[in-house]
Amino acid sequence: MSATLATSFRNASNFTIPCIYHNDSKLYNGTTTVAFSQSAFQRIFMPTFIVCIVVFGVTLNGVGVVDFFRSHVPKTPFNINIVHLLSLNIVLVLTQQVMNSIGVFYPGRRGWLLGNRACDLYLFCNTMLNALIVNSHGLLALNRTWAIMHPFSYRSHNTNKLSVQLIAWLWIYILLMELPLWLMDLITYRKPVETNGCIINSLAQPVYNTVVVLFISTLPVLAVWVAYIVVIVYKIQRRKVLRVRPFDNSASGTLQHAAGAGENVGSGSAIGTGQRLAKKRQSRSFVIMTLLTVGVTVCYGPRTVLNALRSFTNISTTSDVQQNTALLISCQVVVDPVLLMLTPKFLQRGSRS
């Protein structure tokens, strides 16, 4: 889950970033808050940064969601997953960055300023939404892998119903993993928010916290990376095969699908048309997968590598490294829609495959 931005200031010269991303004691040196020295630049940068995240996050993600529900884009299975991700981004911005801004714009106050009930909502949305977002990226990567490596099977079996079912199962999975941690913290381990800020006391549940970090935060990022490597290897091997056998099974499968749909294809040009169509769809899917991998690597990669280093070595991390990691994860709500917009006519054409 993401380590979000500052919610409270200890004094005029130091502010704390709550380590709400289940703070592994190895990663954060046994503390539940990370204090950073605040320069004049940071006093200007942090409020500006949060305002930009809120404005651009809501606007860019909102455009995709509104277009989808106004029937400007096809209701394909992949678009359903995209709109689910964009909707999560919007809710995350409204429930996290807006509350974070209270502490940033009132630097003279210490602790959480909105009360216990608001803290409960903040932490619940933080754990749930960040977990859903990072796992949604993993789900999208697997979806694109399927579309590239088995295009005929993908177009035959991937339906809107299946996409909705996978999203529902993802919510159930995240609830089962995250809800116990949040409830135990709420009932037993939460420290006074007036003095300690609105943070999850993850050090009180070290074993469970480690399990959640591994399965909820680390594995989805690794899944994106592994899927991309598998697809690259597949494309290289496929290219070698096509040099020997120009008329491959994927083209025939695409041709059969077109014929089954009642499309009129001539016998002389049918195979060539099928090959071009399959190649174009795979090319779009690969571009989307590349952009997805870039976004995950930029926003979540440093945290994943940092977790691994802290888990298997004795390396120590500075406060600047921890702060930059938190800032990168916060940028995810803007990076997602921006990268998707880089795909030409993505929502209208690319996601049909």
PyMOL commands that set and color helices and strands:
alter all, ss='L'
color gray80, all
select helices_A, chain A and resi 40-69+77-105+116-149+151-157+160-189+193-196+202-204+206-244+249-260+270-312+319-330+332-341+350-352
alter helices_A, ss='H'
color red, helices_A
select strands_A, chain A and resi 8-11+14-18+33-37
alter strands_A, ss='S'
color yellow, strands_A
deselect
rebuild
show_as cartoon
